[in-house]
């Protein structure tokens, strides 16, 4: 085991502006949920994205859950969802008693495959059913191909929930990631490109729906001088203190994107010429933030499996991670339907088996990154 300080995958990185908003919350005694920072954070994020409004919540998972509620997802409804993602993208489907159906990735972007999505729609249309929503995930800082995906969803008149938890700051054409569906989902978890420690946001142009989200997220309290509740509510709002952290973080978002892309650039420069190494492509339809640098390796060429590289790096106190284990391979969802990009080929599974997320920490200096690169070269062959 190395005595070197740990090199993280993606750790919180304070920019220096957070403390003033936190101090203001303390000095005004707005420690409880809601307050000036929450209101301002919502306004600032909506302005940055160019969308109608935003609701600051306790997590991105809460934002997905509320979006499904707002879309009327109920028990035994069908919801299509990307398979190559974190479980939080699909758990809210189960919260509603609905049935998840998983969609494969395409190799060109690693995001949801339009071919697989269309196949799923046709199959369920033949059964006389269609989903209430499609949850499309933007992986590792890159938007999915929304022109193609939205065309399919619009044909079947099914709304999109855009899970942009990993892609704040990315673009698709002239639009910001998070603004391409009926609802957009952001995450400010500790490992994201900006953080509030824990938190998330629901964004949309539908202000009436966002008003309902605020209602549901504050325990669905009716307008009365006493506590009266006519609907099921949730304790999902972000605290005023954490929103202050988010306001400070938002000021350095563009710097963080630049740093993440520089980190990717060095990895790509030093490793892409190795036989058997393939980095996650950046599609021409938009700009990726490269939140995490992800690559595939061909074990027949480099002489080592992807999971073995993760264990090797850990010996030197370097944190890396396999690409997400697809949800259709998770025991929790072992009875769920799954539609592949190509008949007879499972892209999501291939990416999981061969994929690695490399340390992409903006606190990491170039010397440490070069150390990681040399370790990777040493463990190949």
C-alpha positions in Angstrom: 0.0 0.0 0.0 1.3 3.4 -0.9 2.0 6.1 1.7 1.1 8.8 -0.8 -2.0 10.9 0.0 -5.1 9.4 -1.5 -6.0 10.4 -5.1 -9.8 10.6 -5.3 -12.2 9.9 -8.1 -14.0 13.2 -7.7 -14.0 15.0 -4.3 -15.8 18.2 -3.2 -13.8 21.3 -4.3 -14.7 24.6 -2.6 -14.2 27.7 -4.6 -14.0 30.3 -1.8 -17.4 32.0 -2.3 -19.4 29.5 -0.3 -18.6 30.8 3.2 -20.1 34.2 2.7 -23.5 32.7 1.9 -23.2 30.2 4.8 -22.2 33.1 7.2 -25.2 35.1 6.0 -27.5 32.2 6.8 -26.0 31.9 10.3 -26.1 35.7 11.0 -29.7 36.0 10.0 -30.6 32.7 11.8 -32.0 31.2 8.6 -30.7 27.7 9.5 -34.0 25.9 9.0 -35.2 24.8 5.5 -36.0 27.5 3.0 -34.8 31.1 3.1 -33.0 33.6 0.9 -30.3 31.2 -0.3 -32.8 28.6 -1.5 -34.8 31.2 -3.4 -31.6 32.7 -4.9 -30.1 29.4 -5.8 -33.2 28.4 -7.7 -33.2 31.6 -9.6 -29.5 31.5 -10.4 -29.6 27.8 -11.6 -32.7 28.6 -13.8 -30.9 31.6 -15.2 -27.7 29.6 -16.0 -29.7 26.9 -17.7 -32.1 29.2 -19.5 -35.2 27.4 -18.2 -38.4 28.7 -16.7 -37.8 27.7 -13.1 -36.2 25.4 -10.5 -37.0 23.8 -7.2 -34.1 23.0 -4.8 -34.5 19.6 -3.2 -32.7 17.3 -0.8 -31.4 15.0 -3.6 -31.5 14.3 -7.3 -33.4 11.1 -6.4 -36.1 13.3 -4.8 -36.3 15.3 -8.1 -36.9 12.2 -10.1 -39.5 11.0 -7.7 -41.4 14.3 -7.9 -41.2 14.4 -11.7 -42.8 10.9 -11.8 -45.6 12.1 -9.4 -46.2 15.2 -11.5 -46.5 13.0 -14.7 -49.1 10.8 -13.0 -47.0 7.7 -12.7 -48.9 5.2 -10.6 -49.0 1.5 -9.6 -48.4 -0.9 -12.5 -47.6 1.9 -15.0 -44.7 1.4 -17.3 -41.6 3.7 -17.2 -38.7 3.3 -19.7 -35.3 4.1 -18.2 -31.6 4.0 -19.2 -30.0 0.8 -18.0 -26.4 2.1 -17.8 -26.8 4.4 -14.8 -26.8 4.6 -11.0 -29.8 2.9 -9.3 -31.2 6.3 -8.2 -32.4 6.8 -11.7 -34.8 3.9 -11.4 -35.6 3.6 -7.7 -38.3 6.3 -7.8 -40.1 4.1 -10.4 -40.5 1.5 -7.7 -41.5 4.1 -5.1 -44.6 4.7 -7.3 -45.3 1.0 -7.6 -44.6 1.3 -11.4 -42.7 -1.1 -13.6 -39.3 -0.2 -15.0 -38.3 -1.3 -18.5 -34.6 -0.8 -19.3 -33.1 0.5 -22.5 -29.5 -0.2 -23.7 -26.8 2.3 -24.5 -25.5 3.2 -28.0 -21.7 2.7 -28.4 -21.2 6.2 -29.9 -22.2 8.1 -26.8 -22.7 5.5 -24.1 -26.2 7.0 -23.5 -29.6 5.7 -24.4 -29.9 4.0 -27.7 -32.6 5.4 -30.0 -32.8 2.0 -31.8 -33.4 0.2 -28.5 -35.9 2.8 -27.4 -37.9 2.5 -30.6 -37.9 -1.3 -30.3 -39.2 -1.0 -26.8 -42.0 1.4 -27.8 -43.1 -0.9 -30.7 -43.0 -4.0 -28.5 -45.2 -2.4 -25.9 -47.5 -0.8 -28.5 -48.1 -4.3 -29.8 -49.2 -5.2 -26.3 -51.6 -2.2 -26.2 -49.5 -0.4 -23.7 -47.2 2.6 -23.6 -45.0 4.1 -20.8 -46.1 7.0 -18.8 -42.5 8.5 -19.0 -39.0 7.9 -20.3 -36.1 8.6 -17.9 -33.1 9.4 -20.1 -29.7 9.6 -18.3 -26.8 11.8 -19.4 -23.7 9.8 -18.5 -20.4 11.1 -17.1 -21.0 14.7 -18.3 -22.4 14.1 -21.8 -26.0 14.6 -23.0 -27.8 11.8 -24.8 -28.9 12.3 -28.4 -32.1 14.2 -27.7 -33.1 15.0 -31.3 -33.4 11.3 -32.1 -34.8 10.2 -28.7 -37.3 13.1 -28.5 -38.6 12.4 -32.0 -39.5 8.9 -30.9 -41.0 10.0 -27.6 -43.0 12.7 -29.3 -44.4 10.2 -31.8 -45.8 8.1 -29.0 -46.7 11.3 -27.0 -44.7 10.2 -23.9 -42.8 12.9 -21.8 -39.1 12.8 -21.1 -37.5 13.1 -17.6 -33.9 14.1 -18.3 -31.6 12.8 -15.6 -28.8 15.4 -15.9 -27.4 14.5 -12.4 -24.0 13.9 -14.0 -24.1 16.6 -16.7 -24.7 20.0 -15.3 -22.9 22.5 -17.6 -23.0 20.2 -20.7 -24.7 21.3 -23.9 -26.8 19.7 -26.6 -26.8 22.0 -29.6 -27.6 25.5 -28.2 -29.4 24.1 -25.1 -28.1 23.3 -21.7 -28.2 19.8 -20.3 -31.2 19.5 -18.1 -33.6 21.6 -20.3 -34.3 19.0 -23.0 -37.1 17.1 -21.3 -40.4 17.9 -19.7 -38.5 17.9 -16.5 -34.7 18.0 -15.8 -33.0 16.5 -12.8 -29.8 17.9 -11.2 -27.7 16.4 -8.4 -25.3 18.3 -6.1 -24.0 15.2 -4.3 -20.5 15.4 -2.9 -18.8 13.9 -6.0 -20.6 16.0 -8.6 -19.0 18.8 -10.6 -20.5 21.3 -8.0 -21.9 20.2 -4.6 -24.1 21.3 -1.8 -22.9 18.3 0.3 -26.1 16.6 -0.6 -28.9 18.1 -2.7 -30.6 18.2 -6.0 -32.9 20.3 -8.2 -36.0 19.8 -10.4 -36.0 22.2 -13.4 -38.7 22.9 -16.0 -40.4 25.5 -18.1 -43.7 24.3 -16.6 -44.1 26.7 -13.7 -47.4 25.3 -12.6 -45.9 21.9 -12.2 -42.9 23.3 -10.3 -45.4 25.0 -7.9 -46.9 21.6 -7.3 -43.4 20.1 -6.7 -42.8 22.8 -4.0 -46.1 21.8 -2.4 -45.4 18.0 -2.4 -41.8 18.6 -1.3 -42.9 20.4 1.9 -45.2 17.7 3.2 -48.1 18.8 1.1 -49.3 21.2 3.7 -52.6 22.8 2.9 -53.1 26.6 3.2 -54.5 26.8 6.7 -53.4 28.2 10.1 -53.2 24.7 11.4 -51.5 21.6 9.9 -53.9 20.1 7.4 -52.9 17.7 4.7 -55.2 16.5 1.8 -52.4 14.9 -0.3 -49.4 12.7 0.4 -46.3 14.9 0.8 -42.5 14.4 1.3 -39.8 16.1 3.2 -37.7 16.9 0.1 -36.7 20.5 0.4 -33.0 21.7 0.4 -31.9 23.6 3.5 -31.0 27.3 3.4 -27.4 26.5 4.6 -26.7 23.9 1.9 -28.2 26.2 -0.7 -25.6 28.8 0.3 -22.9 26.3 -0.5 -24.5 25.7 -3.9 -24.6 29.5 -4.7 -20.9 29.7 -4.0 -20.2 26.6 -6.1 -22.2 27.8 -9.0 -19.8 30.8 -9.4 -16.9 28.4 -10.2 -18.9 25.9 -12.4 -17.3 27.0 -15.6 -13.8 26.8 -14.1 -14.6 23.3 -12.9 -15.8 22.3 -16.4 -12.5 23.6 -17.9 -10.5 21.7 -15.3 -12.4 18.5 -15.9 -11.8 18.8 -19.6 -8.1 19.5 -19.1 -7.9 16.3 -16.9 -9.5 14.3 -19.7 -7.2 15.9 -22.2 -4.0 14.8 -20.4 -5.3 11.2 -20.0 -6.3 11.1 -23.7 -2.9 12.5 -24.8 -0.9 10.0 -22.7 -3.0 6.9 -23.0 -5.1 7.0 -26.2 -2.3 5.7 -28.4 -2.0 2.5 -26.4 -3.3 -0.5 -28.2 -6.6 -1.6 -26.6 -7.5 1.7 -24.9 -10.7 3.6 -26.0 -12.0 6.7 -24.3 -15.7 7.6 -24.0 -16.5 9.4 -27.3 -17.6 13.1 -27.3 -20.4 13.4 -29.8 -20.5 16.4 -32.1 -24.1 17.3 -31.0 -22.8 19.1 -27.8 -20.1 19.7 -25.3 -19.3 17.3 -22.5 -18.1 18.5 -19.2 -16.1 15.2 -18.8 -17.3 15.1 -15.2 -15.5 11.7 -15.0 -13.0 10.5 -17.5 -14.2 7.1 -18.6 -12.4 4.6 -20.9 -12.7 1.1 -22.1 -9.9 -1.4 -22.3 -9.6 -4.6 -24.4 -8.2 -7.2 -22.0 -6.9 -9.3 -24.9 -4.6 -6.4 -25.9 -3.6 -4.9 -22.6 -3.4 -8.1 -20.7 -5.6 -7.2 -17.7 -9.3 -6.9 -17.0 -10.9 -3.6 -16.2 -11.9 -4.6 -12.6 -8.3 -5.7 -12.0 -7.0 -2.2 -13.0 -9.3 -0.8 -10.3 -7.8 -3.1 -7.7 -4.3 -2.4 -8.9 -4.7 1.4 -8.6 -6.2 0.9 -5.1 -3.0 -0.6 -3.9 -1.4 2.8 -4.5 -4.2 4.7 -2.8 -5.7 5.8 -6.1 -9.5 5.7 -6.3 -11.1 4.6 -9.6 -14.3 2.8 -10.4 -15.8 0.4 -12.9 -18.4 1.9 -15.2 -21.9 1.6 -13.8 -23.2 -1.9 -13.5 -26.3 -1.8 -15.8 -29.6 -1.9 -13.9 -30.9 -4.9 -16.0 -28.1 -6.9 -14.4 -28.9 -5.9 -10.9 -30.7 -8.4 -8.6 -33.3 -5.8 -7.7 -34.5 -5.7 -11.3 -33.9 -9.3 -12.4 -37.5 -9.6 -13.7 -37.5 -6.3 -15.7 -37.7 -6.2 -19.5 -34.6 -5.0 -21.3 -34.1 -3.8 -24.9 -30.7 -3.9 -26.6 -29.1 -1.5 -29.1 -28.5 -4.4 -31.5 -30.2 -7.8 -31.6 -27.8 -10.2 -29.9 -25.5 -7.6 -28.5 -25.6 -5.9 -25.1 -23.7 -2.6 -25.2 -24.4 -1.6 -21.6 -23.0 -4.9 -20.4 -19.9 -4.6 -22.6 -19.2 -1.1 -21.2 -19.6 -2.3 -17.7 -17.2 -5.3 -18.2 -14.6 -3.2 -20.0 -15.0 0.3 -18.6 -13.1 2.3 -16.0 -13.7 5.7 -14.5 -10.3 7.3 -13.8 -9.5 9.9 -11.1 -11.1 13.1 -12.3 -10.7 15.2 -9.1 -10.3 18.9 -9.7 -8.3 19.0 -6.5 -5.7 16.7 -8.1 -2.6 18.3 -9.4 -0.8 17.4 -12.6 1.9 15.5 -10.8 -0.6 13.2 -9.2 -2.4 12.7 -12.5 0.9 11.8 -14.2 1.4 9.3 -11.3 -1.9 7.7 -12.1 -1.1 7.5 -15.8 2.3 5.8 -15.1 0.5 3.3 -12.9 -1.9 2.4 -15.6 0.9 2.0 -18.2 2.7 -0.3 -15.7 -0.3 -2.6 -15.1 -0.8 -3.1 -18.9 1.1 -6.2 -20.1 
